[in-house]
Amino acid sequence: MNSIQKLAGLLARHAAQDGMQPSAIPGLWLVRSCHTTEPAHVLHEPALCFVAQGRKQVMLADQTYEYDSDKYLVVSVDLPVSGQVIQASPGEPYLCVRLDLDPTMLADLIADLPALPMPARPSRGLCVGDLTEDLADAMVRLVRLLDRPDDIRMLAPLVLREIHYRLLVGEQGETVRSLAMAEGKSRQIGRAIAWIKRHYDQPFSLETVAAEAGMSASSLHLHFKAITAMSPLQYQKQLRLQQARRLMLASGMDAAQAAYEVGYESPSQFTREYSRLFGAPPARDMAQLRQKLSVPGTPAGGAAAVRRPADQPAGARTPVAPSLA
């Protein structure tokens, strides 16, 4: 039995219900789905994702990424994406493990490694790589600790360090290194993303975002698109629309209220852009989502609750949603 088969067996036991579930190991999430799903639009945070069984598709702007048990997915910056399970059944459910990446651990490892080459240009903040046996074996050993909870405190940090190391020196090492770099274009774009997330409901100014990132407006636009596959304005629009959808679903707001809440001044513009992203105008999209939620066992894309970042005060508005895996 290879490592991926072992991982699938562990996940089948520990991820007993459909959905994304936290584990006893901080930052480790277990995912199960007995059905294929509709696209779920979320803000994906930096993470590593392994599929042990089934197949997943993620869309970033107009680009599509697929991964299964032969691949792994890495996200190095917060990215608005849509994703859906495209291969799953009750007999062979989709099983996935997601690990939040730790920039501090990556930086410590980089300091201990021989000098690594700096990338000639910023790398895309989402990529798919070929899964190696060494990386898969390390993940199996991490998940297996869930069977021995008394060992987690002592052994999990050692295995987590190994996983981060193998990512750094592996096929997608440049993308992973960008998460820990204290300087460079990737870190500047990270500051721009953080500013947009905090001010997503305010009028957009490229010059203001560029000043926050310490870049010229033209350089920001160029490098932002290289990393996120979209312009800063498109990024803000996706955050606004995702948050508006959540507000309508969770709070019962109508489209006009939600549009105003996330910063739109024109309800008609909001409806056009909403329809373009989600494939239906707000009222019809909400009716479809609520119908799916009313059917037991039917996954509803984009219906999950939104998490508030730890550094954001309670009561503040945020577009951050649970990451896909």
MILOTI-912720 format. One record per residue (C-alpha): x negated, y, z negated. Coordinates in steps of 0.001 Angstrom, whole numbers, plus 500000, padded with zeros to 6 digits. Each point is the difference from the previous one (the first is absolute). Layout:
MILOTI-912720
XYZ ...
This chain:
MILOTI-912720
500000500000500000 498515503366501028 500170503193497952 503047501439501771 501972496798499376 498983500159496332 501065503667499874 503384499160501540 500557497346497350 499142502430497200 502265502714501397 502880497554500488 499872499333496248 499331503494498691 502137502028502447 503289498297499224 502332502705501357 500153502038503190 498377503411499781 496716501522498830 499232499162496372 497220501246497697 497806497359498395 498158499734496690 496853501207501805 500105503806500385 500216501028503661 500871496514501247 503453499601501573 501711496842501217 502431500106502924 502589497495501218 502745500134502626 502142497093501130 501269501990502987 498660502255502698 500676503654499149 500974503278501587 497257502669500246 499318501595496603 498591503547500086 497650500776497114 496851501862499074 497385497236499849 497327500615497379 496390498704500258 500159496224499698 498898496623501306 502727497605501206 499730496256500690 502794497972501578 499847496404498826 503089498900501962 502090501714502677 499256503121502014 500301503765499486 500096502953502419 499051503551499020 500549503103502110 497835503107499578 501200502793502311 500197498238503387 497535497230499144 500962496475498943 497934497715497766 500854496344499366 498435497734497428 500476496472498714 497967497403498132 497012500520502315 499818503768499408 499945502565497229 501267503569499955 498116502900498407 501396503485499377 497488502618498833 502171503150499764 503675500668499261 501777499395503301 503690500239500965 500678496704501742 502838497626500739 499639496274499567 502083496880500362 499679496297499408 500284498376503416 499511496350499026 501696498511496934 502664497438499088 501417498459496808 497962496866500688 496767501933500728 500340503428498365 497728502913500678 497370500013497217 497572502854499569 497658501421497390 499134503685499796 497098501477498035 499713503716499298 496495501149500919 497903501677497301 497922502956501313 497894500093496808 499052496341500326 499169500521503668 497802502999499170 498141498007497314 499373497172502453 498814502368502723 497499501503497545 498554496528499349 499831498942503646 497263500794502510 500729503144501991 502995499391502237 500259501769503363 502289503005500115 502723499643502646 499540502208503052 503635501104499720 502799499536497462 501613496593500314 503747499389500195 501482499752496520 501759496703500796 498364496978501571 500293496229500358 497018497692499629 499276496293500373 500357498256496648 496830498190498879 499926496938497751 497895501885497422 502553502797499703 502940497588499914 498294497850497363 499444503029497762 503691500916500254 501007496432499112 497838500162496881 501601503324499042 503582498777500430 499151496713498241 499251502023496853 503767500535499708 500093496358498838 497503500866497239 501098503366498604 497491499851497132 497183500112502595 501270503044501894 498368502694497858 496524498490500304 500011498424503457 502300502154502159 497559502975500093 497249497689501299 502158498602502808 501359503464500862 496424501252500344 499196497115502341 503050500728502181 499078503685500270 496407499031500843 501046497607502758 502212502699501499 497141502516499950 497572497733501842 502626498421502244 501454500710503426 502021503034498847 497363501347497624 499972503486501542 503696500457499312 499627498781496418 496911502152499349 501914503116501010 502240499505496951 497048500479497635 497991502658501828 499609503180497964 499200502038503090 500718499978503692 502992500374502256 501924497102498467 499934501575496550 500999503383501449 502952498410501765 500873498322496709 500222503437498378 502232501195502833 502292496983499559 500227500599496254 500973503643500625 502692499044502517 501437497442497565 500256502620497259 501545502629502296 501950497877502498 503205502002499398 498379503377500684 499417501797503340 497034498516501819 496857502025500675 497081498288501732 497681502785498841 500981499461496364 499459496249500204 496672500527501784 498828502381497281 500939497419497349 497949497390501856 497067502371500578 500225499688503779 500905502121502977 503520499539501340 498732498401503215 497682497595498159 502777499029497587 502415499250502833 497413497893501852 498818497913497050 503425499707498375 501348498387503154 496983497694500268 500665498635496510 503807500035499799 500996499676503702 502156503140499633 499636503741499582 500314501642496555 503429501365500975 501200496565501132 498739498567496710 502011502562498021 503123499256502070 499744496282499267 499707500673496272 503015502313500113 502128497530501906 499061497050497788 500851502004496894 503305501207501485 500973496412500796 499230498939496441 502031502889498567 503032499164502117 499829496327499090 499188500340496294 501816503232499110 502885500058502460 499008503340501538 501421500838503386 497679500794502903 500195503774499585 499155499819496290 497103497621500576 498666502107502863 499952503090497821 498447498105497075 496983498906502056 499433503377501635 501999500026503243 501783503247500879 501883498575502986 502308496985499422 500142499378503731 496206499811500241 499989497671496994 502555497700501653 498020499895503268 496727499150498273 501667497521497632 501595498160502926 496693499887501833 498195498416497025 502675497640498650 501864499179503203 503402501359498913 501457503288498687 500160500333496197 503654499007499457 499777496869502137 496605499038498555 501350500306496439 503053497893500851 497777497282501460 497642500026497005 502845499844497472 501624497139501876 496744498034499842 499631500754496302 503495498665499346 499152496596501502 498208497819497403 496576498802501113 499788502346502976 496839502146499987 500633503669500812 497096501892501506 499191503226498225 502447499465497142 497453499726497201 499686502565497260 497259502600500101 497096499941497546 498808503228498425 496198500391500097 498361499917496577 498608503514500408 503351501575500918 502214501500497280 503340498370499305 502853501645501892 497792501119502881 501050498953503475 497788497539501817 500098498139503315 497861497127498782 501664496602500451 498828496512499117 497382498791502418 500654497225502452 498173496711499764 
